[in-house]
Amino acid sequence: MTTFANPKARWDYRFATPAYIFGTEPNAFLASQKDRLPQGKGLSVADGEGRNSVWLAEQGLQVDAFDFSEPAVAKARHLAERRQVKVAFHLSDWQSFAWPSAHYDCVAGIFFQFVDAQDRAVLFQRMSNSLKPGGLMLIQGYSPAQLKFNTGGPGELSHLYDETLMLASFPGYHVLELRTYEAQVQEGAAHQGMSGLLGFAAIKPA
């Protein structure tokens, strides 16, 4: 069994393969929000191999994306080139990312449940602060039901999402969709099987 000094080393190891371990197509929940996407500037949080940022760029958004894994960002750049779209990729963890204030028309965070509850509150606040009033917040994550499926995710209850957490984390937002559900996930070889999910789409108040 391979052991790693830190989470970054583990993700670098996972991403250090020519294959796109989470596939090259967008997350299903993100794709389902296509008709709600604004024009303007978008941000993909912890973007991994680029499947979500590239898709957002294909929808006409000017996209920034960041991830802390060098192999992942390299693959993301290659995917954007192959799909002939421009994405501003940043090699950064969430703590070091610039987070410009009220800058983005859409912020998307897909399966980024790598922080504990205290850090998550800071991360959610930074995401909210970077979104323009009237902008669209999109979040997909695992719900507590994921613990019974064991098909991905952090495996720690405190890292999972429920509807109460979403509403408390983004007070005053106009919720367009907030649902907890179970579905088959087929997103690359590393992301397969029945999963407990939460999807959140909401507009930041003016």
C-alpha positions, 0 to 999 in steps of 0.5 A: 500500500502506497503511503503519502506525506500529505494530501497533495502528494496523494493527489499528485500520485493519483493524477500522474497517469495519462488517463483522465481518472475522472473523465473529460466530460463535466459533472452531471449536476453541473451540466444539468445547470446549463440553462441557468449559466450566466454570461461573464466570468466563471470560477471552477474551484479545485478543478482537477483535470479540467473537465468542469472548467473546460465545459464552462468555457465551452458555454461561453464563460471566461473561466478561471480555475485552480488546483494544487496538483501539478499533474492535474493542472497540466492535464487540464491545460492539455484538455483545454487545448484539445477542446480549443477553449481558453481557461486561465489555470492557476496552480494553487491551493484554496488558501493561496488563491487570490479570490478577487472580490465580487468578480465572478458571475458564476462559481462552481465547486464540484466534489471538493470535500477535502477540508474540515468544518472550520476550514470549510466555513472559510472556503465557502465564505471566500467563494461567496465573497468572490461572487458578484451580487446576482451571481450563480453559486453551484455546488455538488457534493456527497451527502451523508448517505455516501457513507453506505455506498463507499464509492468515493469521497472523504469517508468522514461524516463531518466533511459531507454536505446536507441541506441545512449546511448549505442554507446556513453557509449561504444565507440570503441566497435565492435557492434555485435548486437544493436536493439530496438524492442518490444516483449512479455516478459515471465520471471516469474510472475513479468515480463510478457507482451509486452515490449519495449526492447533494446539489445546490444552485443559488443566486447571491443576493444583491 
